[in-house]
Amino acid sequence: MSDGFTEMIDAANQFFVGLAANNSKEWFEPRKAQYSDEIRKPAELMADILADDMGRAVGQVLQSKVFRIHRDVRFSKDKTPYKAHLHMMWSCPQVTPVLFFGVESGKMIVGCGVMGFEGEQLMRYRQMVDAKGEALAALIGAGRLSDHGPEPLKRVPAPFSADHPQGALLRRKNLIVTRAMHDGWRGNVVKAIGQEVAPLLPLYQFLKDI
């Protein structure tokens, strides 16, 4: 028996295929109510349910967020008005890492990480990599290191040596690890997402200390 969210994923996949091929207000507006009823509203309910489940798993109260479909094109070279994907995120205001889930045109992923290190936090991240980089690299192995976000530095930053064994991690300005959802999610999407996120929870706990 379906938990009701399998239909939402199917609707999202079909909708985003069409949107990717026709990313315009003229295509979206006649389908706006369909997007709201079949995708956005069920996604918000699923995000709230998963916030409770994931919060228990990490021992924190997590807040859910479903990202809006409208793109902010003010500072982007890509001026298409809509995002051809559905992304939701879970976070705690007191800590840095987030957990997330995404759907786009037949692709589903879960992830964990920090979208961007800034200021003193960036320095703490580098110090942590210097001291515990081998342990961090092992946790990253639970998924795939994403290229999303700011470009890494071209060189290992001072005061760390250019041949530092974790030089690639020291050059990063963010850290996002993703996992592709495997077959078997149909029928109980909430359970399947929780199972796929579980291997990333040690990384979440590790990044909490930054």
N, CA and C atoms as an extended XYZ file, in Angstrom:
630
Properties=species:S:1:pos:R:3:atomname:S:1:resname:S:1:resid:I:1 pbc="F F F"
N         0.850       -1.196        0.000 N   MET     1
C         0.000        0.000        0.000 CA  MET     1
C         0.883        1.243        0.000 C   MET     1
N         0.514        2.225       -0.819 N   SER     2
C         1.294        3.462       -0.927 CA  SER     2
C         1.049        4.363        0.272 C   SER     2
N         2.082        5.113        0.648 N   ASP     3
C         1.917        6.085        1.726 CA  ASP     3
C         1.331        7.402        1.199 C   ASP     3
N         1.022        7.449       -0.092 N   GLY     4
C         0.439        8.649       -0.699 CA  GLY     4
C         1.464        9.541       -1.361 C   GLY     4
N         2.731        9.372       -1.039 N   PHE     5
C         3.758       10.254       -1.587 CA  PHE     5
C         4.399        9.685       -2.852 C   PHE     5
N         4.199        8.415       -3.118 N   THR     6
C         4.669        7.853       -4.384 CA  THR     6
C         4.031        8.584       -5.553 C   THR     6
N         2.731        8.879       -5.416 N   GLU     7
C         2.028        9.601       -6.476 CA  GLU     7
C         2.593       11.007       -6.646 C   GLU     7
N         2.995       11.635       -5.551 N   MET     8
C         3.595       12.968       -5.633 CA  MET     8
C         4.917       12.926       -6.398 C   MET     8
N         5.742       11.907       -6.117 N   ILE     9
C         7.021       11.773       -6.819 CA  ILE     9
C         6.787       11.544       -8.309 C   ILE     9
N         5.833       10.678       -8.644 N   ASP    10
C         5.520       10.422      -10.055 CA  ASP    10
C         5.045       11.699      -10.743 C   ASP    10
N         4.170       12.443      -10.061 N   ALA    11
C         3.673       13.698      -10.635 CA  ALA    11
C         4.811       14.697      -10.818 C   ALA    11
N         5.724       14.759       -9.843 N   ALA    12
C         6.850       15.687       -9.921 CA  ALA    12
C         7.763       15.331      -11.090 C   ALA    12
N         8.070       14.048      -11.233 N   ASN    13
C         8.934       13.631      -12.337 CA  ASN    13
C         8.339       14.019      -13.685 C   ASN    13
N         7.068       13.752      -13.855 N   GLN    14
C         6.407       14.085      -15.113 CA  GLN    14
C         6.362       15.599      -15.323 C   GLN    14
N         6.040       16.330      -14.269 N   PHE    15
C         5.914       17.779      -14.366 CA  PHE    15
C         7.251       18.424      -14.724 C   PHE    15
N         8.337       17.978      -14.095 N   PHE    16
C         9.619       18.631      -14.314 CA  PHE    16
C        10.225       18.293      -15.673 C   PHE    16
N         9.873       17.154      -16.235 N   VAL    17
C        10.281       16.868      -17.614 CA  VAL    17
C         9.678       17.910      -18.549 C   VAL    17
N         8.382       18.183      -18.358 N   GLY    18
C         7.726       19.196      -19.176 CA  GLY    18
C         8.272       20.586      -18.937 C   GLY    18
N         8.512       20.918      -17.679 N   LEU    19
C         9.015       22.249      -17.344 CA  LEU    19
C        10.417       22.460      -17.885 C   LEU    19
N        11.266       21.442      -17.811 N   ALA    20
C        12.629       21.570      -18.320 CA  ALA    20
C        12.630       21.866      -19.818 C   ALA    20
N        11.647       21.323      -20.525 N   ALA    21
C        11.571       21.533      -21.970 CA  ALA    21
C        10.840       22.830      -22.334 C   ALA    21
N        10.086       23.400      -21.369 N   ASN    22
C         9.272       24.597      -21.644 CA  ASN    22
C         9.331       25.539      -20.443 C   ASN    22
N        10.516       25.999      -20.093 N   ASN    23
C        10.683       26.802      -18.882 CA  ASN    23
C        10.275       28.240      -19.157 C   ASN    23
N         8.976       28.468      -19.061 N   SER    24
C         8.436       29.804      -19.351 CA  SER    24
C         7.151       30.015      -18.566 C   SER    24
N         6.807       31.267      -18.368 N   LYS    25
C         5.565       31.611      -17.675 CA  LYS    25
C         4.366       31.114      -18.460 C   LYS    25
N         4.464       31.153      -19.786 N   GLU    26
C         3.355       30.726      -20.630 CA  GLU    26
C         3.027       29.253      -20.416 C   GLU    26
N         4.056       28.428      -20.174 N   TRP    27
C         3.815       27.007      -19.929 CA  TRP    27
C         3.390       26.775      -18.491 C   TRP    27
N         4.015       27.460      -17.538 N   PHE    28
C         3.786       27.184      -16.124 CA  PHE    28
C         2.425       27.667      -15.627 C   PHE    28
N         2.027       28.854      -15.991 N   GLU    29
C         0.821       29.461      -15.410 CA  GLU    29
C        -0.426       28.595      -15.563 C   GLU    29
N        -0.698       28.002      -16.729 N   PRO    30
C        -1.885       27.136      -16.824 CA  PRO    30
C        -1.778       25.869      -15.973 C   PRO    30
N        -0.577       25.551      -15.520 N   ARG    31
C        -0.348       24.336      -14.733 CA  ARG    31
C         0.007       24.656      -13.286 C   ARG    31
N        -0.124       25.901      -12.901 N   LYS    32
C         0.245       26.335      -11.556 CA  LYS    32
C        -0.572       25.627      -10.483 C   LYS    32
N        -1.871       25.509      -10.685 N   ALA    33
C        -2.732       24.834       -9.706 CA  ALA    33
C        -2.373       23.356       -9.605 C   ALA    33
N        -2.043       22.737      -10.736 N   GLN    34
C        -1.628       21.333      -10.729 CA  GLN    34
C        -0.363       21.176       -9.895 C   GLN    34
N         0.606       22.059      -10.093 N   TYR    35
C         1.853       21.994       -9.328 CA  TYR    35
C         1.569       22.138       -7.829 C   TYR    35
N         0.716       23.083       -7.471 N   SER    36
C         0.408       23.327       -6.064 CA  SER    36
C        -0.296       22.141       -5.421 C   SER    36
N        -1.294       21.581       -6.107 N   ASP    37
C        -2.115       20.518       -5.523 CA  ASP    37
C        -1.424       19.159       -5.528 C   ASP    37
N        -0.716       18.841       -6.610 N   GLU    38
C        -0.165       17.497       -6.773 CA  GLU    38
C         1.270       17.365       -6.283 C   GLU    38
N         1.975       18.505       -6.160 N   ILE    39
C         3.400       18.422       -5.819 CA  ILE    39
C         3.738       19.228       -4.567 C   ILE    39
N         3.505       20.534       -4.603 N   ARG    40
C         3.976       21.373       -3.504 CA  ARG    40
C         3.312       21.032       -2.175 C   ARG    40
N         1.996       20.945       -2.142 N   LYS    41
C         1.307       20.681       -0.878 CA  LYS    41
C         1.645       19.299       -0.304 C   LYS    41
N         1.594       18.229       -1.117 N   PRO    42
C         2.019       16.935       -0.565 CA  PRO    42
C         3.486       16.940       -0.127 C   PRO    42
N         4.338       17.669       -0.856 N   ALA    43
C         5.755       17.744       -0.490 CA  ALA    43
C         5.932       18.430        0.863 C   ALA    43
N         5.161       19.462        1.135 N   GLU    44
C         5.248       20.154        2.424 CA  GLU    44
C         4.828       19.226        3.569 C   GLU    44
N         3.798       18.406        3.321 N   LEU    45
C         3.367       17.444        4.337 CA  LEU    45
C         4.456       16.395        4.569 C   LEU    45
N         5.033       15.887        3.493 N   MET    46
C         6.088       14.892        3.627 CA  MET    46
C         7.304       15.475        4.342 C   MET    46
N         7.640       16.711        4.034 N   ALA    47
C         8.783       17.361        4.682 CA  ALA    47
C         8.560       17.496        6.179 C   ALA    47
N         7.335       17.812        6.584 N   ASP    48
C         7.030       17.936        8.013 CA  ASP    48
C         7.138       16.581        8.722 C   ASP    48
N         6.640       15.532        8.074 N   ILE    49
C         6.726       14.187        8.661 CA  ILE    49
C         8.182       13.777        8.824 C   ILE    49
N         8.983       14.021        7.789 N   LEU    50
C        10.389       13.649        7.833 CA  LEU    50
C        11.170       14.502        8.825 C   LEU    50
N        10.746       15.725        9.067 N   ALA    51
C        11.416       16.562       10.070 CA  ALA    51
C        11.357       15.895       11.435 C   ALA    51
N        10.216       15.311       11.760 N   ASP    52
C        10.093       14.599       13.037 CA  ASP    52
C        10.975       13.348       13.057 C   ASP    52
N        10.934       12.578       11.964 N   ASP    53
C        11.707       11.340       11.913 CA  ASP    53
C        13.208       11.618       11.992 C   ASP    53
N        13.668       12.564       11.198 N   MET    54
C        15.100       12.865       11.167 CA  MET    54
C        15.542       13.565       12.446 C   MET    54
N        14.659       14.356       13.020 N   GLY    55
C        14.984       15.007       14.280 CA  GLY    55
C        15.262       13.996       15.374 C   GLY    55
N        14.442       12.946       15.425 N   ARG    56
C        14.686       11.886       16.411 CA  ARG    56
C        16.016       11.181       16.128 C   ARG    56
N        16.341       11.022       14.845 N   ALA    57
C        17.566       10.313       14.483 CA  ALA    57
C        18.816       11.078       14.886 C   ALA    57
N        18.769       12.423       14.826 N   VAL    58
C        19.957       13.223       15.160 CA  VAL    58
C        19.874       13.832       16.553 C   VAL    58
N        18.739       13.633       17.240 N   GLY    59
C        18.589       14.158       18.587 CA  GLY    59
C        18.401       15.654       18.653 C   GLY    59
N        17.749       16.217       17.640 N   GLN    60
C        17.510       17.654       17.597 CA  GLN    60
C        16.118       17.930       17.042 C   GLN    60
N        15.638       19.142       17.285 N   VAL    61
C        14.397       19.586       16.660 CA  VAL    61
C        14.761       20.214       15.312 C   VAL    61
N        14.324       19.584       14.234 N   LEU    62
C        14.652       20.065       12.897 CA  LEU    62
C        13.466       20.792       12.277 C   LEU    62
N        13.768       21.827       11.538 N   GLN    63
C        12.757       22.573       10.802 CA  GLN    63
C        12.806       22.161        9.339 C   GLN    63
N        11.638       22.022        8.719 N   SER    64
C        11.572       21.620        7.311 CA  SER    64
C        11.369       22.838        6.419 C   SER    64
N        11.857       22.722        5.202 N   LYS    65
C        11.673       23.785        4.215 CA  LYS    65
C        11.549       23.156        2.840 C   LYS    65
N        10.501       23.511        2.122 N   VAL    66
C        10.356       23.134        0.714 CA  VAL    66
C        10.672       24.377       -0.101 C   VAL    66
N        11.669       24.296       -0.958 N   PHE    67
C        12.102       25.469       -1.703 CA  PHE    67
C        11.080       25.847       -2.768 C   PHE    67
N        10.897       27.124       -2.926 N   ARG    68
C         9.939       27.623       -3.921 CA  ARG    68
C        10.425       27.321       -5.331 C   ARG    68
N         9.486       27.221       -6.246 N   ILE    69
C         9.821       26.858       -7.625 CA  ILE    69
C        10.378       28.040       -8.414 C   ILE    69
N        10.072       29.248       -7.981 N   HIS    70
C        10.554       30.426       -8.698 CA  HIS    70
C        12.043       30.641       -8.432 C   HIS    70
N        12.797       30.870       -9.485 N   ARG    71
C        14.228       31.107       -9.358 CA  ARG    71
C        14.500       32.592       -9.113 C   ARG    71
N        15.565       32.878       -8.377 N   ASP    72
C        16.052       34.244       -8.213 CA  ASP    72
C        17.062       34.486       -9.324 C   ASP    72
N        16.659       35.237      -10.326 N   VAL    73
C        17.500       35.414      -11.517 CA  VAL    73
C        18.304       36.707      -11.478 C   VAL    73
N        18.239       37.445      -10.382 N   ARG    74
C        18.894       38.757      -10.339 CA  ARG    74
C        20.392       38.671      -10.579 C   ARG    74
N        21.039       37.674      -10.026 N   PHE    75
C        22.494       37.578      -10.129 CA  PHE    75
C        22.927       36.306      -10.859 C   PHE    75
N        22.044       35.765      -11.674 N   SER    76
C        22.320       34.517      -12.373 CA  SER    76
C        22.398       34.733      -13.878 C   SER    76
N        23.325       34.023      -14.520 N   LYS    77
C        23.394       34.065      -15.977 CA  LYS    77
C        22.206       33.339      -16.591 C   LYS    77
N        21.698       32.358      -15.885 N   ASP    78
C        20.526       31.602      -16.343 CA  ASP    78
C        19.271       32.367      -15.955 C   ASP    78
N        18.551       32.853      -16.924 N   LYS    79
C        17.371       33.685      -16.670 CA  LYS    79
C        16.055       32.907      -16.793 C   LYS    79
N        16.120       31.582      -16.855 N   THR    80
C        14.871       30.832      -16.864 CA  THR    80
C        14.151       31.046      -15.534 C   THR    80
N        12.829       31.222      -15.562 N   PRO    81
C        12.124       31.673      -14.361 CA  PRO    81
C        11.847       30.606      -13.303 C   PRO    81
N        11.940       29.323      -13.652 N   TYR    82
C        11.520       28.287      -12.709 CA  TYR    82
C        12.606       27.226      -12.517 C   TYR    82
N        12.596       26.619      -11.339 N   LYS    83
C        13.491       25.495      -11.048 CA  LYS    83
C        12.806       24.208      -11.510 C   LYS    83
N        13.494       23.457      -12.321 N   ALA    84
C        12.919       22.202      -12.818 CA  ALA    84
C        13.242       21.052      -11.877 C   ALA    84
N        13.046       21.296      -10.581 N   HIS    85
C        13.276       20.273       -9.571 CA  HIS    85
C        12.525       20.648       -8.299 C   HIS    85
N        12.380       19.675       -7.431 N   LEU    86
C        11.780       19.867       -6.111 CA  LEU    86
C        12.847       19.564       -5.068 C   LEU    86
N        13.151       20.530       -4.221 N   HIS    87
C        14.124       20.328       -3.153 CA  HIS    87
C        13.493       20.657       -1.808 C   HIS    87
N        13.794       19.826       -0.818 N   MET    88
C        13.378       20.102        0.554 CA  MET    88
C        14.567       19.903        1.474 C   MET    88
N        14.550       20.606        2.605 N   MET    89
C        15.708       20.617        3.492 CA  MET    89
C        15.251       20.575        4.938 C   MET    89
N        16.114       19.995        5.794 N   TRP    90
C        15.851       19.955        7.231 CA  TRP    90
C        17.068       20.509        7.956 C   TRP    90
N        16.833       21.430        8.884 N   SER    91
C        17.949       22.083        9.562 CA  SER    91
C        17.561       22.456       10.982 C   SER    91
N        18.593       22.681       11.797 N   CYS    92
C        18.440       23.166       13.162 CA  CYS    92
C        19.145       24.507       13.247 C   CYS    92
N        18.481       25.558       13.733 N   PRO    93
C        19.096       26.887       13.750 CA  PRO    93
C        20.411       26.951       14.524 C   PRO    93
N        20.616       26.063       15.467 N   GLN    94
C        21.806       26.131       16.320 CA  GLN    94
C        23.034       25.430       15.731 C   GLN    94
N        22.860       24.687       14.617 N   VAL    95
C        23.989       23.951       14.052 CA  VAL    95
C        24.081       24.218       12.550 C   VAL    95
N        25.240       23.882       11.989 N   THR    96
C        25.516       24.232       10.597 CA  THR    96
C        25.001       23.241        9.565 C   THR    96
N        25.245       21.933        9.711 N   PRO    97
C        24.872       21.023        8.626 CA  PRO    97
C        23.369       20.922        8.432 C   PRO    97
N        22.982       20.550        7.209 N   VAL    98
C        21.580       20.335        6.863 CA  VAL    98
C        21.451       18.969        6.212 C   VAL    98
N        20.230       18.459        6.194 N   LEU    99
C        19.871       17.261        5.454 CA  LEU    99
C        18.897       17.676        4.362 C   LEU    99
N        18.932       17.003        3.217 N   PHE   100
C        18.022       17.421        2.154 CA  PHE   100
C        17.648       16.262        1.237 C   PHE   100
N        16.618       16.493        0.433 N   PHE   101
C        16.091       15.527       -0.531 CA  PHE   101
C        15.711       16.284       -1.784 C   PHE   101
N        15.968       15.696       -2.944 N   GLY   102
C        15.648       16.370       -4.198 CA  GLY   102
C        15.110       15.419       -5.251 C   GLY   102
N        14.232       15.950       -6.099 N   VAL   103
C        13.644       15.208       -7.217 CA  VAL   103
C        13.752       16.057       -8.469 C   VAL   103
N        14.225       15.468       -9.559 N   GLU   104
C        14.197       16.161      -10.842 CA  GLU   104
C        14.262       15.158      -11.985 C   GLU   104
N        13.289       15.194      -12.850 N   SER   105
C        13.264       14.426      -14.095 CA  SER   105
C        13.809       13.004      -13.954 C   SER   105
N        13.254       12.245      -13.026 N   GLY   106
C        13.644       10.852      -12.870 CA  GLY   106
C        14.811       10.614      -11.950 C   GLY   106
N        15.391       11.660      -11.387 N   LYS   107
C        16.535       11.530      -10.493 CA  LYS   107
C        16.125       11.925       -9.085 C   LYS   107
N        16.486       11.101       -8.101 N   MET   108
C        16.169       11.394       -6.707 CA  MET   108
C        17.430       11.230       -5.868 C   MET   108
N        17.716       12.219       -5.033 N   ILE   109
C        18.904       12.156       -4.189 CA  ILE   109
C        18.567       12.581       -2.760 C   ILE   109
N        19.377       12.126       -1.831 N   VAL   110
C        19.377       12.672       -0.476 CA  VAL   110
C        20.774       13.218       -0.231 C   VAL   110
N        20.899       14.078        0.776 N   GLY   111
C        22.207       14.649        1.015 CA  GLY   111
C        22.365       15.215        2.408 C   GLY   111
N        23.619       15.522        2.721 N   CYS   112
C        23.974       16.104        4.011 CA  CYS   112
C        25.176       16.999        3.793 C   CYS   112
N        25.211       18.117        4.507 N   GLY   113
C        26.405       18.934        4.409 CA  GLY   113
C        26.189       20.367        4.813 C   GLY   113
N        27.195       21.166        4.480 N   VAL   114
C        27.195       22.596        4.767 CA  VAL   114
C        27.240       23.332        3.430 C   VAL   114
N        26.255       24.178        3.177 N   MET   115
C        26.146       24.843        1.886 CA  MET   115
C        27.266       25.844        1.640 C   MET   115
N        27.809       26.414        2.717 N   GLY   116
C        28.901       27.358        2.549 CA  GLY   116
C        29.512       27.734        3.885 C   GLY   116
N        30.852       27.651        3.976 N   PHE   117
C        31.560       28.078        5.182 CA  PHE   117
C        31.940       29.551        5.030 C   PHE   117
N        31.784       30.306        6.099 N   GLU   118
C        32.109       31.724        6.044 CA  GLU   118
C        32.862       32.146        7.293 C   GLU   118
N        33.775       33.121        7.130 N   GLY   119
C        34.451       33.747        8.255 CA  GLY   119
C        35.157       32.768        9.169 C   GLY   119
N        34.920       32.909       10.465 N   GLU   120
C        35.587       32.063       11.454 CA  GLU   120
C        35.211       30.598       11.288 C   GLU   120
N        34.010       30.356       10.796 N   GLN   121
C        33.588       28.966       10.587 CA  GLN   121
C        34.455       28.290        9.530 C   GLN   121
N        34.830       29.020        8.487 N   LEU   122
C        35.714       28.478        7.466 CA  LEU   122
C        37.062       28.104        8.068 C   LEU   122
N        37.582       28.926        8.965 N   MET   123
C        38.843       28.621        9.627 CA  MET   123
C        38.708       27.388       10.519 C   MET   123
N        37.570       27.279       11.223 N   ARG   124
C        37.360       26.103       12.068 CA  ARG   124
C        37.267       24.842       11.222 C   ARG   124
N        36.625       24.958       10.054 N   TYR   125
C        36.534       23.808        9.143 CA  TYR   125
C        37.932       23.369        8.723 C   TYR   125
N        38.775       24.295        8.325 N   ARG   126
C        40.123       23.951        7.874 CA  ARG   126
C        40.944       23.333        9.004 C   ARG   126
N        40.790       23.862       10.210 N   GLN   127
C        41.507       23.291       11.354 CA  GLN   127
C        41.034       21.868       11.634 C   GLN   127
N        39.727       21.656       11.480 N   MET   128
C        39.179       20.320       11.675 CA  MET   128
C        39.710       19.354       10.612 C   MET   128
N        39.777       19.815        9.348 N   VAL   129
C        40.318       18.973        8.281 CA  VAL   129
C        41.777       18.634        8.562 C   VAL   129
N        42.525       19.612        9.043 N   ASP   130
C        43.937       19.388        9.350 CA  ASP   130
C        44.093       18.343       10.451 C   ASP   130
N        43.230       18.410       11.450 N   ALA   131
C        43.354       17.513       12.607 CA  ALA   131
C        42.649       16.171       12.406 C   ALA   131
N        41.519       16.176       11.692 N   LYS   132
C        40.692       14.965       11.599 CA  LYS   132
C        40.284       14.661       10.161 C   LYS   132
N        41.106       15.080        9.220 N   GLY   133
C        40.747       14.933        7.812 CA  GLY   133
C        40.544       13.502        7.364 C   GLY   133
N        41.320       12.595        7.908 N   GLU   134
C        41.178       11.188        7.524 CA  GLU   134
C        39.822       10.646        7.955 C   GLU   134
N        39.387       11.013        9.158 N   ALA   135
C        38.074       10.573        9.649 CA  ALA   135
C        36.961       11.194        8.813 C   ALA   135
N        37.116       12.477        8.446 N   LEU   136
C        36.109       13.140        7.621 CA  LEU   136
C        36.026       12.478        6.256 C   LEU   136
N        37.170       12.171        5.661 N   ALA   137
C        37.175       11.535        4.342 CA  ALA   137
C        36.459       10.191        4.380 C   ALA   137
N        36.612        9.465        5.473 N   ALA   138
C        35.931        8.173        5.605 CA  ALA   138
C        34.421        8.355        5.656 C   ALA   138
N        33.954        9.399        6.346 N   LEU   139
C        32.518        9.661        6.428 CA  LEU   139
C        31.965       10.122        5.081 C   LEU   139
N        32.747       10.881        4.352 N   ILE   140
C        32.323       11.323        3.016 CA  ILE   140
C        32.119       10.123        2.106 C   ILE   140
N        32.847        9.037        2.380 N   GLY   141
C        32.729        7.827        1.580 CA  GLY   141
C        31.365        7.170        1.630 C   GLY   141
N        30.484        7.629        2.524 N   ALA   142
C        29.118        7.091        2.577 CA  ALA   142
C        28.281        7.567        1.396 C   ALA   142
N        28.810        8.524        0.630 N   GLY   143
C        28.084        9.046       -0.517 CA  GLY   143
C        29.051        9.594       -1.543 C   GLY   143
N        28.602       10.614       -2.236 N   ARG   144
C        29.410       11.246       -3.288 CA  ARG   144
C        29.564       12.721       -2.961 C   ARG   144
N        30.798       13.223       -3.027 N   LEU   145
C        31.060       14.632       -2.775 CA  LEU   145
C        30.528       15.457       -3.938 C   LEU   145
N        29.628       16.385       -3.652 N   SER   146
C        28.962       17.152       -4.694 CA  SER   146
C        29.802       18.342       -5.139 C   SER   146
N        29.657       18.699       -6.425 N   ASP   147
C        30.321       19.882       -6.980 CA  ASP   147
C        29.458       21.126       -6.848 C   ASP   147
N        28.269       20.997       -6.274 N   HIS   148
C        27.365       22.137       -6.156 CA  HIS   148
C        27.944       23.187       -5.209 C   HIS   148
N        27.776       24.459       -5.577 N   GLY   149
C        28.212       25.522       -4.688 CA  GLY   149
C        29.435       26.253       -5.205 C   GLY   149
N        30.099       27.014       -4.342 N   PRO   150
C        31.233       27.831       -4.774 CA  PRO   150
C        32.412       26.987       -5.241 C   PRO   150
N        33.165       27.523       -6.194 N   GLU   151
C        34.349       26.837       -6.703 CA  GLU   151
C        35.409       26.723       -5.606 C   GLU   151
N        36.072       25.578       -5.500 N   PRO   152
C        37.162       25.459       -4.529 CA  PRO   152
C        38.319       26.393       -4.882 C   PRO   152
N        39.150       26.677       -3.902 N   LEU   153
C        40.362       27.443       -4.153 CA  LEU   153
C        41.274       26.658       -5.100 C   LEU   153
N        42.083       27.370       -5.857 N   LYS   154
C        43.017       26.715       -6.766 CA  LYS   154
C        44.214       26.139       -6.015 C   LYS   154
N        44.531       26.714       -4.860 N   ARG   155
C        45.677       26.248       -4.078 CA  ARG   155
C        45.249       25.980       -2.643 C   ARG   155
N        45.992       25.130       -1.964 N   VAL   156
C        45.761       24.872       -0.539 CA  VAL   156
C        46.053       26.165        0.220 C   VAL   156
N        45.129       26.624        1.059 N   PRO   157
C        45.319       27.905        1.744 CA  PRO   157
C        46.382       27.833        2.840 C   PRO   157
N        47.037       28.971        3.061 N   ALA   158
C        47.984       29.084        4.179 CA  ALA   158
C        47.203       28.996        5.487 C   ALA   158
N        47.818       28.469        6.532 N   PRO   159
C        49.229       28.090        6.691 CA  PRO   159
C        49.504       26.619        6.381 C   PRO   159
N        48.607       25.950        5.661 N   PHE   160
C        48.746       24.516        5.437 CA  PHE   160
C        49.661       24.265        4.234 C   PHE   160
N        50.395       23.184        4.278 N   SER   161
C        51.360       22.894        3.219 CA  SER   161
C        50.650       22.510        1.927 C   SER   161
N        51.312       22.815        0.824 N   ALA   162
C        50.726       22.552       -0.488 CA  ALA   162
C        50.492       21.063       -0.721 C   ALA   162
N        51.300       20.214       -0.069 N   ASP   163
C        51.153       18.768       -0.252 CA  ASP   163
C        50.398       18.105        0.900 C   ASP   163
N        49.554       18.892        1.574 N   HIS   164
C        48.762       18.350        2.684 CA  HIS   164
C        47.948       17.152        2.192 C   HIS   164
N        47.910       16.047        2.950 N   PRO   165
C        47.185       14.855        2.493 CA  PRO   165
C        45.686       15.084        2.261 C   PRO   165
N        45.124       16.125        2.899 N   GLN   166
C        43.713       16.453        2.699 CA  GLN   166
C        43.581       17.802        1.991 C   GLN   166
N        44.517       18.067        1.090 N   GLY   167
C        44.524       19.347        0.390 CA  GLY   167
C        43.235       19.644       -0.359 C   GLY   167
N        42.641       18.629       -0.969 N   ALA   168
C        41.397       18.843       -1.725 CA  ALA   168
C        40.277       19.324       -0.813 C   ALA   168
N        40.203       18.777        0.398 N   LEU   169
C        39.178       19.216        1.337 CA  LEU   169
C        39.490       20.612        1.880 C   LEU   169
N        40.772       20.921        2.078 N   LEU   170
C        41.143       22.250        2.575 CA  LEU   170
C        40.797       23.337        1.572 C   LEU   170
N        40.805       23.012        0.294 N   ARG   171
C        40.512       24.018       -0.729 CA  ARG   171
C        39.019       24.304       -0.869 C   ARG   171
N        38.187       23.487       -0.256 N   ARG   172
C        36.741       23.644       -0.429 CA  ARG   172
C        36.186       24.786        0.419 C   ARG   172
N        35.102       25.394       -0.098 N   LYS   173
C        34.385       26.435        0.633 CA  LYS   173
C        33.028       25.944        1.124 C   LYS   173
N        32.699       24.737        0.768 N   ASN   174
C        31.490       24.085        1.272 CA  ASN   174
C        31.733       22.585        1.289 C   ASN   174
N        30.775       21.847        1.798 N   LEU   175
C        30.929       20.388        1.855 CA  LEU   175
C        29.543       19.761        1.798 C   LEU   175
N        29.215       19.167        0.658 N   ILE   176
C        27.918       18.538        0.462 CA  ILE   176
C        28.143       17.126       -0.053 C   ILE   176
N        27.531       16.162        0.604 N   VAL   177
C        27.645       14.756        0.207 CA  VAL   177
C        26.245       14.247       -0.144 C   VAL   177
N        26.114       13.593       -1.288 N   THR   178
C        24.807       13.113       -1.736 CA  THR   178
C        24.819       11.606       -1.951 C   THR   178
N        23.627       11.041       -1.927 N   ARG   179
C        23.411        9.635       -2.246 CA  ARG   179
C        22.203        9.538       -3.168 C   ARG   179
N        22.317        8.725       -4.205 N   ALA   180
C        21.183        8.497       -5.105 CA  ALA   180
C        20.213        7.514       -4.454 C   ALA   180
N        18.926        7.812       -4.591 N   MET   181
C        17.917        6.886       -4.090 CA  MET   181
C        17.900        5.630       -4.951 C   MET   181
N        17.868        4.481       -4.300 N   HIS   182
C        17.856        3.212       -5.006 CA  HIS   182
C        16.420        2.730       -5.242 C   HIS   182
N        16.291        1.748       -6.114 N   ASP   183
C        14.983        1.144       -6.361 CA  ASP   183
C        14.423        0.589       -5.053 C   ASP   183
N        13.112        0.568       -4.961 N   GLY   184
C        12.464        0.058       -3.763 CA  GLY   184
C        11.788        1.136       -2.947 C   GLY   184
N        11.861        2.384       -3.421 N   TRP   185
C        11.251        3.489       -2.672 CA  TRP   185
C         9.738        3.558       -2.864 C   TRP   185
N         9.241        2.952       -3.917 N   ARG   186
C         7.813        3.069       -4.206 CA  ARG   186
C         6.990        2.406       -3.102 C   ARG   186
N         5.909        3.111       -2.713 N   GLY   187
C         5.000        2.570       -1.706 CA  GLY   187
C         5.193        3.204       -0.346 C   GLY   187
N         6.449        3.446        0.043 N   ASN   188
C         6.706        4.091        1.321 CA  ASN   188
C         7.914        5.013        1.152 C   ASN   188
N         7.654        6.175        0.592 N   VAL   189
C         8.722        7.124        0.271 CA  VAL   189
C         9.399        7.631        1.539 C   VAL   189
N         8.607        7.910        2.571 N   VAL   190
C         9.164        8.430        3.821 CA  VAL   190
C        10.173        7.444        4.412 C   VAL   190
N         9.804        6.168        4.464 N   LYS   191
C        10.712        5.146        5.001 CA  LYS   191
C        11.962        5.021        4.144 C   LYS   191
N        11.785        5.048        2.821 N   ALA   192
C        12.923        4.891        1.916 CA  ALA   192
C        13.902        6.056        2.045 C   ALA   192
N        13.400        7.277        2.188 N   ILE   193
C        14.285        8.430        2.359 CA  ILE   193
C        15.049        8.313        3.671 C   ILE   193
N        14.342        7.921        4.731 N   GLY   194
C        15.009        7.750        6.021 CA  GLY   194
C        16.125        6.722        5.954 C   GLY   194
N        15.887        5.619        5.250 N   GLN   195
C        16.908        4.569        5.124 CA  GLN   195
C        18.101        5.062        4.324 C   GLN   195
N        17.855        5.879        3.310 N   GLU   196
C        18.944        6.372        2.471 CA  GLU   196
C        19.752        7.458        3.175 C   GLU   196
N        19.094        8.216        4.033 N   VAL   197
C        19.786        9.270        4.776 CA  VAL   197
C        20.638        8.683        5.904 C   VAL   197
N        20.236        7.539        6.456 N   ALA   198
C        20.895        6.972        7.636 CA  ALA   198
C        22.417        6.889        7.523 C   ALA   198
N        22.986        6.451        6.380 N   PRO   199
C        24.448        6.383        6.300 CA  PRO   199
C        25.132        7.751        6.360 C   PRO   199
N        24.373        8.827        6.162 N   LEU   200
C        24.946       10.172        6.195 CA  LEU   200
C        24.868       10.816        7.581 C   LEU   200
N        24.156       10.181        8.501 N   LEU   201
C        23.971       10.791        9.817 CA  LEU   201
C        25.274       10.912       10.616 C   LEU   201
N        26.217        9.955       10.515 N   PRO   202
C        27.503       10.182       11.190 CA  PRO   202
C        28.223       11.431       10.677 C   PRO   202
N        28.098       11.714        9.377 N   LEU   203
C        28.693       12.945        8.843 CA  LEU   203
C        28.008       14.169        9.420 C   LEU   203
N        26.692       14.119        9.552 N   TYR   204
C        25.951       15.227       10.157 CA  TYR   204
C        26.461       15.490       11.572 C   TYR   204
N        26.602       14.452       12.348 N   GLN   205
C        27.076       14.607       13.730 CA  GLN   205
C        28.497       15.149       13.760 C   GLN   205
N        29.332       14.735       12.843 N   PHE   206
C        30.716       15.191       12.766 CA  PHE   206
C        30.761       16.687       12.448 C   PHE   206
N        29.943       17.122       11.505 N   LEU   207
C        29.960       18.528       11.082 CA  LEU   207
C        29.303       19.461       12.093 C   LEU   207
N        28.525       18.913       13.018 N   LYS   208
C        27.889       19.734       14.047 CA  LYS   208
C        28.904       20.495       14.880 C   LYS   208
N        30.100       19.962       15.003 N   ASP   209
C        31.095       20.542       15.900 CA  ASP   209
C        31.865       21.703       15.291 C   ASP   209
N        31.611       21.999       14.026 N   ILE   210
C        32.347       23.096       13.387 CA  ILE   210
C        31.827       24.443       13.892 C   ILE   210
